[in-house]
Amino acid sequence: MEQQAPAAARRRNEKVGVVVSAKMQQTVVVAVERLVRHALYRKTIRKTSTFMAHDELGAKAGDTVRIGETRPLSKLKRWRVLEIVVPPVVANPAAAQA
């Protein structure tokens, strides 16, 4: 029989994506893009998956975040925001302050 690795040694899955919705309380929707090769035509296709993640850091729409797997937190939430990698870039800083 195989032995299970201790909980501290187990590596959890992590993904980097962009927050597309932050309208819920402590929950954000993160879009993660990946490149997949078409089976017949061999063209590279960009596919997007969305994940609902628990957010205690206050991420906003447009932020690039790193999410990690966690225990089920609700019906659809199985991910947690680990860090905000890049906040959104403001095109015109003068307009943002006004």
N, CA, C and O atoms as a Tinker XYZ file with bonds, in Angstrom:
   392  protein
     1  N      0.825000   -1.192000    0.000000    73     2
     2  CA     0.000000    0.000000    0.000000    64     1     3
     3  C      0.872000    1.261000    0.000000    63     2     4     5
     4  O      1.956000    1.297000    0.583000    81     3
     5  N      0.360000    2.277000   -0.670000    73     3     6
     6  CA     1.077000    3.548000   -0.676000    64     5     7
     7  C      0.743000    4.342000    0.580000    63     6     8     9
     8  O     -0.372000    4.286000    1.098000    81     7
     9  N      1.742000    5.083000    1.054000    73     7    10
    10  CA     1.500000    5.941000    2.202000    64     9    11
    11  C      1.181000    7.345000    1.712000    63    10    12    13
    12  O      1.756000    7.820000    0.732000    81    11
    13  N      0.262000    7.998000    2.403000    73    11    14
    14  CA    -0.072000    9.378000    2.075000    64    13    15
    15  C      0.990000   10.299000    2.653000    63    14    16    17
    16  O      1.496000   10.073000    3.752000    81    15
    17  N      1.322000   11.343000    1.896000    73    15    18
    18  CA     2.271000   12.331000    2.391000    64    17    19
    19  C      1.607000   13.123000    3.508000    63    18    20    21
    20  O      0.394000   13.329000    3.477000    81    19
    21  N      2.389000   13.573000    4.503000    73    19    22
    22  CA     1.789000   14.390000    5.560000    64    21    23
    23  C      1.220000   15.677000    4.969000    63    22    24    25
    24  O      1.652000   16.134000    3.911000    81    23
    25  N      0.248000   16.248000    5.668000    73    23    26
    26  CA    -0.459000   17.429000    5.151000    64    25    27
    27  C      0.494000   18.584000    4.867000    63    26    28    29
    28  O      0.290000   19.327000    3.907000    81    27
    29  N      1.535000   18.748000    5.688000    73    27    30
    30  CA     2.472000   19.863000    5.491000    64    29    31
    31  C      3.336000   19.649000    4.250000    63    30    32    33
    32  O      3.767000   20.621000    3.629000    81    31
    33  N      3.596000   18.403000    3.879000    73    31    34
    34  CA     4.479000   18.124000    2.748000    64    33    35
    35  C      3.727000   18.071000    1.421000    63    34    36    37
    36  O      4.352000   18.110000    0.361000    81    35
    37  N      2.398000   17.983000    1.458000    73    35    38
    38  CA     1.591000   17.890000    0.246000    64    37    39
    39  C      1.612000   19.226000   -0.481000    63    38    40    41
    40  O      1.402000   20.276000    0.126000    81    39
    41  N      1.866000   19.181000   -1.784000    73    39    42
    42  CA     1.918000   20.406000   -2.596000    64    41    43
    43  C      0.539000   20.667000   -3.187000    63    42    44    45
    44  O     -0.014000   19.803000   -3.867000    81    43
    45  N     -0.019000   21.833000   -2.939000    73    43    46
    46  CA    -1.343000   22.178000   -3.457000    64    45    47
    47  C     -1.211000   22.907000   -4.783000    63    46    48    49
    48  O     -0.232000   23.611000   -5.029000    81    47
    49  N     -2.202000   22.729000   -5.620000    73    47    50
    50  CA    -2.211000   23.332000   -6.944000    64    49    51
    51  C     -2.388000   24.852000   -6.840000    63    50    52    53
    52  O     -3.181000   25.330000   -6.029000    81    51
    53  N     -1.654000   25.605000   -7.655000    73    51    54
    54  CA    -1.763000   27.062000   -7.683000    64    53    55
    55  C     -1.925000   27.521000   -9.118000    63    54    56    57
    56  O     -1.393000   26.904000  -10.041000    81    55
    57  N     -2.666000   28.613000   -9.305000    73    55    58
    58  CA    -2.884000   29.183000  -10.634000    64    57    59
    59  C     -2.805000   30.699000  -10.531000    63    58    60    61
    60  O     -3.041000   31.275000   -9.469000    81    59
    61  N     -2.467000   31.343000  -11.655000    73    59    62
    62  CA    -2.433000   32.800000  -11.722000    64    61    63
    63  C     -3.464000   33.233000  -12.747000    63    62    64    65
    64  O     -3.512000   32.701000  -13.856000    81    63
    65  N     -4.298000   34.210000  -12.368000    73    63    66
    66  CA    -5.342000   34.673000  -13.270000    64    65    67
    67  C     -5.754000   36.095000  -12.958000    63    66    68    69
    68  O     -5.186000   36.745000  -12.080000    81    67
    69  N     -6.752000   36.569000  -13.689000    73    67    70
    70  CA    -7.240000   37.944000  -13.559000    64    69    71
    71  C     -8.627000   37.914000  -12.935000    63    70    72    73
    72  O     -9.470000   37.102000  -13.314000    81    71
    73  N     -8.855000   38.803000  -11.976000    73    71    74
    74  CA   -10.167000   38.909000  -11.333000    64    73    75
    75  C    -11.129000   39.549000  -12.326000    63    74    76    77
    76  O    -10.893000   40.663000  -12.794000    81    75
    77  N    -12.220000   38.839000  -12.649000    73    75    78
    78  CA   -13.206000   39.373000  -13.586000    64    77    79
    79  C    -14.449000   39.883000  -12.873000    63    78    80    81
    80  O    -15.196000   40.677000  -13.444000    81    79
    81  N    -14.691000   39.448000  -11.640000    73    79    82
    82  CA   -15.832000   39.926000  -10.873000    64    81    83
    83  C    -15.477000   39.917000   -9.395000    63    82    84    85
    84  O    -14.935000   38.945000   -8.870000    81    83
    85  N    -15.800000   41.034000   -8.735000    73    83    86
    86  CA   -15.562000   41.132000   -7.296000    64    85    87
    87  C    -16.798000   41.720000   -6.617000    63    86    88    89
    88  O    -16.674000   42.547000   -5.713000    81    87
    89  N    -17.980000   41.301000   -7.046000    73    87    90
    90  CA   -19.229000   41.887000   -6.559000    64    89    91
    91  C    -19.815000   41.150000   -5.363000    63    90    92    93
    92  O    -20.814000   41.594000   -4.797000    81    91
    93  N    -19.215000   40.037000   -4.970000    73    91    94
    94  CA   -19.720000   39.277000   -3.833000    64    93    95
    95  C    -18.903000   39.604000   -2.593000    63    94    96    97
    96  O    -17.830000   40.202000   -2.681000    81    95
    97  N    -19.422000   39.205000   -1.436000    73    95    98
    98  CA   -18.700000   39.428000   -0.187000    64    97    99
    99  C    -17.663000   38.330000   -0.011000    63    98   100   101
   100  O    -18.007000   37.151000    0.068000    81    99
   101  N    -16.399000   38.715000    0.050000    73    99   102
   102  CA   -15.264000   37.807000    0.264000    64   101   103
   103  C    -15.151000   36.725000   -0.798000    63   102   104   105
   104  O    -14.584000   35.666000   -0.532000    81   103
   105  N    -15.674000   36.963000   -1.990000    73   103   106
   106  CA   -15.555000   36.014000   -3.089000    64   105   107
   107  C    -15.239000   36.770000   -4.366000    63   106   108   109
   108  O    -15.862000   37.791000   -4.655000    81   107
   109  N    -14.278000   36.277000   -5.128000    73   107   110
   110  CA   -13.967000   36.849000   -6.436000    64   109   111
   111  C    -14.011000   35.735000   -7.470000    63   110   112   113
   112  O    -13.806000   34.565000   -7.149000    81   111
   113  N    -14.281000   36.115000   -8.721000    73   111   114
   114  CA   -14.244000   35.172000   -9.831000    64   113   115
   115  C    -12.959000   35.444000  -10.597000    63   114   116   117
   116  O    -12.733000   36.563000  -11.058000    81   115
   117  N    -12.118000   34.424000  -10.735000    73   115   118
   118  CA   -10.800000   34.557000  -11.362000    64   117   119
   119  C    -10.802000   33.783000  -12.674000    63   118   120   121
   120  O    -11.163000   32.607000  -12.708000    81   119
   121  N    -10.396000   34.452000  -13.760000    73   119   122
   122  CA   -10.286000   33.814000  -15.072000    64   121   123
   123  C     -8.826000   33.416000  -15.287000    63   122   124   125
   124  O     -7.924000   34.250000  -15.201000    81   123
   125  N     -8.609000   32.141000  -15.566000    73   123   126
   126  CA    -7.264000   31.611000  -15.799000    64   125   127
   127  C     -7.186000   31.144000  -17.247000    63   126   128   129
   128  O     -7.994000   30.324000  -17.683000    81   127
   129  N     -6.206000   31.670000  -17.996000    73   127   130
   130  CA    -6.038000   31.278000  -19.395000    64   129   131
   131  C     -4.968000   30.201000  -19.506000    63   130   132   133
   132  O     -3.987000   30.196000  -18.762000    81   131
   133  N     -5.182000   29.279000  -20.462000    73   131   134
   134  CA    -4.173000   28.273000  -20.747000    64   133   135
   135  C     -4.153000   28.036000  -22.247000    63   134   136   137
   136  O     -5.150000   28.255000  -22.936000    81   135
   137  N     -3.012000   27.588000  -22.745000    73   135   138
   138  CA    -2.867000   27.318000  -24.164000    64   137   139
   139  C     -2.999000   25.817000  -24.399000    63   138   140   141
   140  O     -2.347000   25.015000  -23.731000    81   139
   141  N     -3.857000   25.443000  -25.363000    73   139   142
   142  CA    -4.122000   24.039000  -25.675000    64   141   143
   143  C     -3.921000   23.848000  -27.166000    63   142   144   145
   144  O     -4.275000   24.717000  -27.963000    81   143
   145  N     -3.364000   22.733000  -27.534000    73   143   146
   146  CA    -3.144000   22.432000  -28.942000    64   145   147
   147  C     -4.346000   21.664000  -29.491000    63   146   148   149
   148  O     -4.763000   20.669000  -28.898000    81   147
   149  N     -4.902000   22.109000  -30.602000    73   147   150
   150  CA    -6.048000   21.439000  -31.221000    64   149   151
   151  C     -5.607000   20.050000  -31.695000    63   150   152   153
   152  O     -4.541000   19.900000  -32.292000    81   151
   153  N     -6.434000   19.043000  -31.424000    73   151   154
   154  CA    -6.052000   17.658000  -31.700000    64   153   155
   155  C     -5.862000   17.383000  -33.192000    63   154   156   157
   156  O     -4.937000   16.665000  -33.571000    81   155
   157  N     -6.718000   17.941000  -34.039000    73   155   158
   158  CA    -6.648000   17.660000  -35.466000    64   157   159
   159  C     -5.787000   18.674000  -36.217000    63   158   160   161
   160  O     -4.928000   18.297000  -37.013000    81   159
   161  N     -6.020000   19.949000  -35.963000    73   159   162
   162  CA    -5.367000   20.996000  -36.750000    64   161   163
   163  C     -4.045000   21.483000  -36.171000    63   162   164   165
   164  O     -3.310000   22.208000  -36.842000    81   163
   165  N     -3.735000   21.099000  -34.945000    73   163   166
   166  CA    -2.467000   21.444000  -34.295000    64   165   167
   167  C     -2.266000   22.940000  -34.089000    63   166   168   169
   168  O     -1.143000   23.391000  -33.864000    81   167
   169  N     -3.343000   23.705000  -34.165000    73   167   170
   170  CA    -3.241000   25.140000  -33.888000    64   169   171
   171  C     -3.358000   25.348000  -32.385000    63   170   172   173
   172  O     -4.126000   24.651000  -31.723000    81   171
   173  N     -2.610000   26.290000  -31.842000    73   171   174
   174  CA    -2.675000   26.595000  -30.428000    64   173   175
   175  C     -3.898000   27.458000  -30.154000    63   174   176   177
   176  O     -4.092000   28.493000  -30.791000    81   175
   177  N     -4.713000   27.032000  -29.212000    73   175   178
   178  CA    -5.946000   27.720000  -28.874000    64   177   179
   179  C     -5.854000   28.206000  -27.436000    63   178   180   181
   180  O     -5.341000   27.501000  -26.567000    81   179
   181  N     -6.352000   29.410000  -27.186000    73   179   182
   182  CA    -6.370000   29.971000  -25.838000    64   181   183
   183  C     -7.719000   29.649000  -25.198000    63   182   184   185
   184  O     -8.763000   30.062000  -25.701000    81   183
   185  N     -7.693000   28.911000  -24.085000    73   183   186
   186  CA    -8.914000   28.544000  -23.369000    64   185   187
   187  C     -8.914000   29.235000  -22.017000    63   186   188   189
   188  O     -7.863000   29.425000  -21.403000    81   187
   189  N    -10.104000   29.610000  -21.558000    73   187   190
   190  CA   -10.253000   30.303000  -20.288000    64   189   191
   191  C    -11.139000   29.489000  -19.361000    63   190   192   193
   192  O    -12.202000   29.014000  -19.760000    81   191
   193  N    -10.694000   29.333000  -18.125000    73   191   194
   194  CA   -11.491000   28.685000  -17.087000    64   193   195
   195  C    -11.716000   29.702000  -15.978000    63   194   196   197
   196  O    -10.826000   30.499000  -15.681000    81   195
   197  N    -12.893000   29.684000  -15.362000    73   195   198
   198  CA   -13.160000   30.603000  -14.258000    64   197   199
   199  C    -13.275000   29.826000  -12.962000    63   198   200   201
   200  O    -13.835000   28.730000  -12.929000    81   199
   201  N    -12.745000   30.397000  -11.901000    73   199   202
   202  CA   -12.760000   29.791000  -10.578000    64   201   203
   203  C    -13.277000   30.810000   -9.584000    63   202   204   205
   204  O    -12.913000   31.985000   -9.647000    81   203
   205  N    -14.128000   30.365000   -8.661000    73   203   206
   206  CA   -14.556000   31.226000   -7.567000    64   205   207
   207  C    -13.577000   31.014000   -6.420000    63   206   208   209
   208  O    -13.299000   29.885000   -6.017000    81   207
   209  N    -13.060000   32.130000   -5.901000    73   207   210
   210  CA   -12.033000   32.038000   -4.870000    64   209   211
   211  C    -12.394000   32.904000   -3.668000    63   210   212   213
   212  O    -12.964000   33.985000   -3.822000    81   211
   213  N    -12.063000   32.428000   -2.479000    73   211   214
   214  CA   -12.277000   33.174000   -1.245000    64   213   215
   215  C    -11.224000   34.269000   -1.169000    63   214   216   217
   216  O    -10.035000   34.009000   -1.357000    81   215
   217  N    -11.661000   35.497000   -0.894000    73   215   218
   218  CA   -10.754000   36.647000   -0.925000    64   217   219
   219  C    -10.836000   37.417000    0.376000    63   218   220   221
   220  O    -11.853000   38.044000    0.670000    81   219
   221  N     -9.760000   37.371000    1.162000    73   219   222
   222  CA    -9.672000   38.179000    2.374000    64   221   223
   223  C     -8.710000   39.341000    2.185000    63   222   224   225
   224  O     -8.526000   40.146000    3.098000    81   223
   225  N     -8.091000   39.439000    1.005000    73   223   226
   226  CA    -7.098000   40.485000    0.739000    64   225   227
   227  C     -7.702000   41.721000    0.087000    63   226   228   229
   228  O     -7.046000   42.760000    0.022000    81   227
   229  N     -8.929000   41.632000   -0.395000    73   227   230
   230  CA    -9.580000   42.790000   -0.999000    64   229   231
   231  C     -9.224000   43.007000   -2.458000    63   230   232   233
   232  O     -9.014000   44.145000   -2.877000    81   231
   233  N     -9.152000   41.945000   -3.236000    73   231   234
   234  CA    -8.845000   42.076000   -4.665000    64   233   235
   235  C    -10.012000   42.732000   -5.384000    63   234   236   237
   236  O    -11.171000   42.533000   -5.020000    81   235
   237  N     -9.694000   43.517000   -6.408000    73   235   238
   238  CA   -10.713000   44.202000   -7.198000    64   237   239
   239  C    -10.665000   43.685000   -8.626000    63   238   240   241
   240  O     -9.707000   43.019000   -9.017000    81   239
   241  N    -11.694000   43.987000   -9.402000    73   239   242
   242  CA   -11.741000   43.560000  -10.800000    64   241   243
   243  C    -10.553000   44.138000  -11.549000    63   242   244   245
   244  O    -10.252000   45.326000  -11.428000    81   243
   245  N     -9.875000   43.294000  -12.327000    73   243   246
   246  CA    -8.697000   43.718000  -13.081000    64   245   247
   247  C     -7.384000   43.347000  -12.422000    63   246   248   249
   248  O     -6.341000   43.371000  -13.077000    81   247
   249  N     -7.407000   43.001000  -11.135000    73   247   250
   250  CA    -6.184000   42.584000  -10.442000    64   249   251
   251  C     -5.728000   41.228000  -10.953000    63   250   252   253
   252  O     -6.550000   40.364000  -11.260000    81   251
   253  N     -4.418000   41.042000  -11.043000    73   251   254
   254  CA    -3.850000   39.727000  -11.309000    64   253   255
   255  C     -3.541000   39.095000   -9.960000    63   254   256   257
   256  O     -2.817000   39.672000   -9.149000    81   255
   257  N     -4.095000   37.899000   -9.720000    73   255   258
   258  CA    -3.948000   37.248000   -8.419000    64   257   259
   259  C     -3.434000   35.825000   -8.584000    63   258   260   261
   260  O     -3.548000   35.221000   -9.650000    81   259
   261  N     -2.861000   35.305000   -7.495000    73   259   262
   262  CA    -2.442000   33.907000   -7.437000    64   261   263
   263  C     -3.416000   33.210000   -6.499000    63   262   264   265
   264  O     -3.613000   33.651000   -5.367000    81   263
   265  N     -4.034000   32.109000   -6.971000    73   263   266
   266  CA    -4.991000   31.372000   -6.158000    64   265   267
   267  C     -4.448000   29.973000   -5.885000    63   266   268   269
   268  O     -3.692000   29.420000   -6.683000    81   267
   269  N     -4.842000   29.416000   -4.756000    73   267   270
   270  CA    -4.396000   28.078000   -4.383000    64   269   271
   271  C     -5.567000   27.224000   -3.956000    63   270   272   273
   272  O     -6.568000   27.734000   -3.452000    81   271
   273  N     -5.443000   25.924000   -4.156000    73   271   274
   274  CA    -6.488000   24.990000   -3.760000    64   273   275
   275  C     -6.657000   24.981000   -2.248000    63   274   276   277
   276  O     -5.704000   25.188000   -1.497000    81   275
   277  N     -7.884000   24.736000   -1.821000    73   275   278
   278  CA    -8.169000   24.627000   -0.403000    64   277   279
   279  C     -9.338000   23.662000   -0.220000    63   278   280   281
   280  O     -9.887000   23.153000   -1.197000    81   279
   281  N     -9.709000   23.419000    1.002000    73   279   282
   282  CA   -10.867000   22.554000    1.259000    64   281   283
   283  C    -12.119000   23.236000    0.717000    63   282   284   285
   284  O    -12.099000   24.449000    0.507000    81   283
   285  N    -13.192000   22.512000    0.486000    73   283   286
   286  CA   -14.421000   23.150000    0.013000    64   285   287
   287  C    -14.933000   24.171000    1.026000    63   286   288   289
   288  O    -15.184000   23.834000    2.183000    81   287
   289  N    -15.086000   25.421000    0.586000    73   287   290
   290  CA   -15.560000   26.490000    1.463000    64   289   291
   291  C    -17.058000   26.737000    1.279000    63   290   292   293
   292  O    -17.723000   27.223000    2.195000    81   291
   293  N    -17.585000   26.410000    0.117000    73   291   294
   294  CA   -19.016000   26.508000   -0.155000    64   293   295
   295  C    -19.312000   25.594000   -1.337000    63   294   296   297
   296  O    -18.477000   24.772000   -1.714000    81   295
   297  N    -20.492000   25.735000   -1.919000    73   295   298
   298  CA   -20.879000   24.863000   -3.030000    64   297   299
   299  C    -19.910000   24.984000   -4.207000    63   298   300   301
   300  O    -19.589000   23.980000   -4.841000    81   299
   301  N    -19.446000   26.186000   -4.504000    73   299   302
   302  CA   -18.606000   26.416000   -5.680000    64   301   303
   303  C    -17.181000   26.874000   -5.369000    63   302   304   305
   304  O    -16.339000   26.892000   -6.266000    81   303
   305  N    -16.895000   27.242000   -4.125000    73   303   306
   306  CA   -15.564000   27.768000   -3.786000    64   305   307
   307  C    -14.640000   26.666000   -3.285000    63   306   308   309
   308  O    -14.882000   26.056000   -2.243000    81   307
   309  N    -13.570000   26.422000   -4.052000    73   307   310
   310  CA   -12.531000   25.468000   -3.650000    64   309   311
   311  C    -11.150000   26.091000   -3.776000    63   310   312   313
   312  O    -10.142000   25.386000   -3.730000    81   311
   313  N    -11.097000   27.408000   -3.934000    73   311   314
   314  CA    -9.835000   28.124000   -4.125000    64   313   315
   315  C     -9.785000   29.303000   -3.165000    63   314   316   317
   316  O    -10.822000   29.789000   -2.713000    81   315
   317  N     -8.577000   29.761000   -2.855000    73   315   318
   318  CA    -8.359000   30.895000   -1.958000    64   317   319
   319  C     -7.337000   31.819000   -2.610000    63   318   320   321
   320  O     -6.361000   31.350000   -3.196000    81   319
   321  N     -7.556000   33.133000   -2.511000    73   319   322
   322  CA    -6.598000   34.104000   -3.050000    64   321   323
   323  C     -5.390000   34.125000   -2.121000    63   322   324   325
   324  O     -5.516000   34.431000   -0.935000    81   323
   325  N     -4.211000   33.796000   -2.668000    73   323   326
   326  CA    -2.989000   33.762000   -1.868000    64   325   327
   327  C     -2.290000   35.114000   -1.856000    63   326   328   329
   328  O     -1.774000   35.545000   -0.824000    81   327
   329  N     -2.273000   35.785000   -3.013000    73   327   330
   330  CA    -1.650000   37.113000   -3.072000    64   329   331
   331  C     -2.158000   37.862000   -4.295000    63   330   332   333
   332  O     -2.571000   37.270000   -5.292000    81   331
   333  N     -2.113000   39.190000   -4.183000    73   331   334
   334  CA    -2.427000   40.041000   -5.326000    64   333   335
   335  C     -1.090000   40.323000   -6.000000    63   334   336   337
   336  O     -0.247000   41.027000   -5.443000    81   335
   337  N     -0.895000   39.771000   -7.204000    73   335   338
   338  CA     0.397000   39.865000   -7.883000    64   337   339
   339  C      0.578000   41.261000   -8.469000    63   338   340   341
   340  O      1.589000   41.916000   -8.213000    81   339
   341  N     -0.404000   41.721000   -9.260000    73   339   342
   342  CA    -0.306000   43.024000   -9.911000    64   341   343
   343  C     -1.655000   43.717000   -9.813000    63   342   344   345
   344  O     -2.654000   43.182000  -10.295000    81   343
   345  N     -1.711000   44.910000   -9.193000    73   343   346
   346  CA    -2.971000   45.653000   -9.233000    64   345   347
   347  C     -3.203000   46.213000  -10.626000    63   346   348   349
   348  O     -2.253000   46.306000  -11.404000    81   347
   349  N     -4.432000   46.592000  -10.971000    73   347   350
   350  CA    -4.689000   47.097000  -12.324000    64   349   351
   351  C     -3.946000   48.394000  -12.578000    63   350   352   353
   352  O     -3.734000   49.189000  -11.662000    81   351
   353  N     -3.552000   48.605000  -13.821000    73   351   354
   354  CA    -2.813000   49.803000  -14.208000    64   353   355
   355  C     -3.818000   50.869000  -14.623000    63   354   356   357
   356  O     -4.719000   50.608000  -15.420000    81   355
   357  N     -3.657000   52.086000  -14.071000    73   355   358
   358  CA    -4.522000   53.193000  -14.425000    64   357   359
   359  C     -3.900000   53.895000  -15.629000    63   358   360   361
   360  O     -2.728000   54.272000  -15.594000    81   359
   361  N     -4.686000   54.072000  -16.701000    73   359   362
   362  CA    -4.154000   54.651000  -17.937000    64   361   363
   363  C     -3.780000   56.118000  -17.758000    63   362   364   365
   364  O     -2.732000   56.554000  -18.232000    81   363
   365  N     -4.643000   56.891000  -17.066000    73   363   366
   366  CA    -4.379000   58.311000  -16.869000    64   365   367
   367  C     -4.438000   58.609000  -15.381000    63   366   368   369
   368  O     -5.535000   58.709000  -14.831000    81   367
   369  N     -3.282000   58.759000  -14.693000    73   367   370
   370  CA    -3.290000   58.966000  -13.244000    64   369   371
   371  C     -4.000000   60.242000  -12.828000    63   370   372   373
   372  O     -4.596000   60.283000  -11.752000    81   371
   373  N     -3.953000   61.311000  -13.666000    73   371   374
   374  CA    -4.606000   62.567000  -13.311000    64   373   375
   375  C     -6.123000   62.389000  -13.272000    63   374   376   377
   376  O     -6.788000   62.965000  -12.411000    81   375
   377  N     -6.673000   61.604000  -14.187000    73   375   378
   378  CA    -8.108000   61.378000  -14.219000    64   377   379
   379  C     -8.562000   60.513000  -13.039000    63   378   380   381
   380  O     -9.689000   60.657000  -12.565000    81   379
   381  N     -7.703000   59.630000  -12.569000    73   379   382
   382  CA    -8.037000   58.742000  -11.462000    64   381   383
   383  C     -8.137000   59.523000  -10.143000    63   382   384   385
   384  O     -8.931000   59.172000   -9.271000    81   383
   385  N     -7.331000   60.577000  -10.003000    73   383   386
   386  CA    -7.339000   61.363000   -8.761000    64   385   387
   387  C     -8.514000   62.328000   -8.729000    63   386   388   389
   388  O     -8.978000   62.693000   -7.649000    81   387
   389  N     -8.996000   62.743000   -9.871000    73   387   390
   390  CA   -10.084000   63.728000   -9.929000    64   389   391
   391  C    -11.419000   63.130000   -9.584000    63   390   392
   392  O    -12.430000   63.833000   -9.589000    81   391
